[in-house]
Amino acid sequence: MRDLAFVGFLMAFLALGFKRPFIFVLAYAYVDIVAPQRLSYWMLNAVPVSLIVFGLAFLGWMIADDKKDMRVSFRQGVMALLFAYCAYTTSVADFPIEAEGKWGWVWKALVFAMFLPLTLRTKLRIESLALMMV
């Protein structure tokens, strides 16, 4: 029953995202914070929910979002350098397979942190993400 509630809420949230693509970013924040795939017993366990929602958020941004006020900042460049450094140190680690498993969440967080400023351009979007996190 709990699995049906998680799947139903997530599907309703994603359905709203097709109307307003920014809601996919909020859905990714929900999936990242609550992690319904870990709380589920059988329906969401084998599904890469984070990857699917991030892909929808990125496609929604690419297709439907207005990019006229988009700016790439110095901070995003620093995060890209940190991402490259993490990838390099993981590949030359003494145990690269274990290091990749351990640092997998860092790569995902860095990619989303580089993507988030491209979508958070208005006060309404910033407040909605803050509300979602609370």
N, C-alpha and C positions, 0 to 999 in steps of 0.2 A: 504494500500500500504506500509506503514511504517512497519507494522507487517511482511509482506512478506520479506522486506529487512532484518529485524532482524533475522528472521528464516533462510533465505537463507545464510546470512553471518555466522551464528552460525553452520549451517549444513555443510557448506564448510570448516569451521575451524575444526570441529570435524572429517570430512572426511580426512583432512590432518593428524589428530592425529592418525588415524589407520595406516598411513604409518610410521610416527615417533611419538611414544607414548609420548615423552616429550612435544609435542604441546598441549596435554591435560592439562598440567600444565599451559601453556600460556592461554589456553581457560578458565580455571578456574579464572585466574587473570583478564581476560577480563570480565567474567560474574560477578565477585566480584566488579570490579571497575565501569563498565558501567551499570550493572543491567538491561539487556534488558527485563527481565520479568516484571519489574516495568514500563518500557516505552511502553510496548506493550498493546494494548487495549483488544485483545481477544485470540490471538494464544498462547502466552506464559504465560498468567496470572495464569493458573491453573497448570502449569507444574513446578515441583521443579528442575529448571535448575541447580542450584548450586549443589544439591545433585547428579544429574546425571553426571555432568561434573567431580565432585570430585571422584565419583565412577569409571569413565572411567580413570581418571588420576592415581588412586591407582591401578586399575587392569593393566593398561599399565605399571606401574612401577614394579608390581609384576611379570608380565609375560615376558615382553620384555626388561627391562632395565638391564644393566650390574651392578652387585652389588659388584664387587671386590674392589672398592675404597670407599665403604660405611662406614661411621663412625658415631657412635652415640655420641654426645658431652654432656658435662655437662649442657649446656644451654637447651638442649632438656629435660633432667631430671628435671631441674627447671621448665620448662613449663609444664611438666607432673604433678609436684607437685602443680603448680598453677591451673591446670585443676581440680585436685582432690579437692583442696580447694574451687574453684568456685562451683563444684558439691555439696560439703558438705554444704556450706553456703546457697546455693539455696534451698537445701532440708530441712534445719532447719529454713528457713525464716518465718516470721510471715504470709506472704501471698505467699506460694510457687508456686502457679500457675501463679500469676502475675510476680513473680521473674524469673520464667523459661522463660516466654515470653520476659521479659526485657533483660535477660542475654543470650539468645539464640545465638546471634551473637558472643558473647565472646567465647563460646565453639567452634563454627565453626572456628573462627580465630585462636584459640590455636591449634586445631587439624591440620589445614593447616600449621601453623607455625612450628609445630613439624615434619610435613611431608616434607616441602620444602627443608631443608638441605640435605635430602636423595636424592633429585633429582638434586639439584644445585651443581654439582661437577666440571664442566668445565667452563672455561672463556666464551665460546660461549653461554652456557645456562644462565649464570648470565647476560650477555649482552643482550640476547634476552628477558629475563624477564624485565630488566630495560627498554628496548625499548618498550615493550608492555605496561608498566606502564606509560611511557611518552606519 
